[in-house]
Amino acid sequence: MFIVAVTACPTGVAHTYMAKAALEKGAKKRGHEIKVETQGAMGIENEITEADLEKADLIILAIETAINKMERFKGRKAMKITINQAIGKTDDVFAKAEKAVNG
């Protein structure tokens, strides 16, 4: 499965990047490919492209603040989670993601 994700916490510093690392580790553990965009104090990093969105089976939005370019995800299969879920309940997040994609 190919997943794209966005992480963004209210301050845009540590938790944004902790969530990114946790999602990348969780995807690898379960055999999935993932691209994680961060939106924080440094702006948008590792930006998700239209080609990424076309290829994606699912979008994970680990966001707790408004993000830039949210309109890109309209009408696409997405699930919204908290930063804490991304960091501390990664296995649960991917189990739900797999169920959302595979039924």
C-alpha positions in Angstrom: 0.0 0.0 0.0 1.2 3.5 -0.7 0.3 6.1 1.8 0.8 9.8 1.9 0.6 11.7 5.2 0.8 15.2 6.6 1.9 15.9 10.2 1.4 19.3 11.9 1.2 20.2 15.5 0.1 23.5 17.0 3.7 24.7 17.6 5.1 23.0 14.5 8.3 21.8 16.1 9.1 18.5 17.9 5.8 16.7 17.7 5.4 17.3 14.0 8.7 15.5 13.4 8.1 12.8 16.0 4.8 11.9 14.3 6.6 11.8 10.9 9.3 9.4 12.2 6.7 7.2 13.9 4.5 7.0 10.8 7.6 6.1 8.6 8.7 3.4 11.1 5.2 2.0 11.4 4.7 1.9 7.6 8.0 0.1 7.1 7.2 -2.4 9.8 3.9 -3.3 8.1 5.4 -3.4 4.6 3.9 -0.2 3.3 5.5 2.7 1.4 4.8 6.2 2.8 5.7 9.8 2.1 5.2 12.2 5.0 4.9 15.9 4.5 5.5 18.1 7.5 4.0 21.5 8.0 5.7 23.3 10.9 8.0 26.1 11.9 10.1 25.4 8.8 7.1 25.6 6.5 6.1 22.7 4.2 8.8 20.1 3.9 8.7 17.0 1.7 5.6 18.3 -0.1 3.2 15.8 -1.4 2.8 16.2 -5.2 -0.1 15.6 -7.4 1.7 12.4 -8.7 1.9 11.2 -5.1 -1.8 11.8 -4.6 -2.7 9.9 -7.8 -0.6 6.9 -6.6 -1.8 7.0 -3.0 -4.1 4.4 -1.6 -4.8 6.5 1.5 -4.0 9.9 3.0 -3.3 10.1 6.7 -3.7 13.6 8.2 -2.0 13.7 11.6 -2.8 17.3 12.2 -3.9 19.4 15.2 -3.9 22.7 13.5 -4.9 24.2 10.2 -2.6 23.2 7.3 -1.8 24.9 4.0 -3.1 23.4 0.8 -5.8 21.3 2.5 -7.9 21.5 -0.7 -5.6 18.9 -2.3 -7.2 16.2 -0.3 -10.9 17.0 -1.0 -12.7 14.0 -2.5 -9.9 11.5 -1.7 -9.8 8.7 0.8 -8.3 10.1 3.9 -8.3 9.5 7.7 -7.7 12.2 10.3 -5.8 11.2 13.5 -4.1 13.1 16.3 -0.4 13.6 16.7 -0.5 11.5 19.8 -2.1 8.6 17.9 0.6 8.9 15.2 3.3 8.8 17.9 1.9 6.4 20.5 -0.7 4.2 18.7 1.0 3.7 15.3 0.0 0.0 15.0 -3.6 0.9 15.6 -3.4 3.7 13.0 -2.0 1.3 10.3 -4.6 -1.4 11.2 -7.4 1.1 10.6 -5.7 2.3 7.5 -5.4 -1.2 6.1 -9.1 -1.8 6.9 -10.1 1.5 5.2 -8.3 0.5 2.1 -8.9 -3.3 2.0 -12.4 -3.4 3.6 
